[in-house]
Amino acid sequence: MTEEGTPVPQFSMPTDTEGTLSSEALKGQKYVLYFYPKDDTPGCTTEAKGFTELAEEFSALDVKIIGVSKDPIAKHEKFRAKHDLSVVLASDEDGETCDAFGVWVEKNMYGRKYMGIERATFLISAEGTVQKIWRKVKVKGHVEAVLDAAKEL
């Protein structure tokens, strides 16, 4: 499982706007990877809109925002268009990146157990080190907390 102070796990994923993004290509850049369960669901939409609303403030800090789910690129494109999102959306259909970051977990809803993405956010330094991790994220106030931590980079 990924921990604070460790190198970011290696990853490479297609995005809906920037071709393929990888940990290697992002070296030298600060960024946020936020993992979310599914496009166009209430919590995921609120989180994506929150990052979009504060995108200029993150940009002023030279911090790129990347949302990650297992949804395919075509679904990401519809999600972006429907909600006018400005964040990059990456597709981890094979689940390798979710596994590397430890966010593919057993969940329990109404007594039914299933595997899914745990809502989690990782703040990565320009040197490629995981600076801060938020797990089991509650959406309300989360984007602001990430922005505050990004100001410390």
C-alpha positions, 0 to 999 in steps of 0.5 A: 500500500502506498504511504506518505514519504514514499516514491509514487507507484509507477503508472500509465493510463489513458486520459480523455484530454491528454493522451496517456499520462504516466508517473514518468511523464509527470516527473518534475510536476506537482500533481493530485491523483484523486481516485473515485468510484464511478462517473456521474454518481452524486459524490463523484460528481460533487468531487469533480465539480469541486476540483473544477471550481478550484482548478485556477487556484491549483494551477496557480500553484503549478499543481495538476489535477487528475481524477482516476476511475475504472470507467472507460474514456468514452464515459469520461468524455460524457461526464466531462461534457455533462458537468463542464469539468476542467480536470483531467480524467484518467481511465484505469480499466485494468485496475493496475493503478488502483492496485498499486495505490491500494484503493481497490478494496472490499466494500460493504453496502447493505450487508453485500460485500463487493470490490470497488474503488475507495475514494482516496486522494494523493498529493505528489511532489515534483520529485515524485514523492507521495506527500499527503494521502487522504483515504476514505474521503468524505467529499464535503470540504475535501477539495479545500483541504487538498488545496491547503496541503498543495500550498505547502509543497 
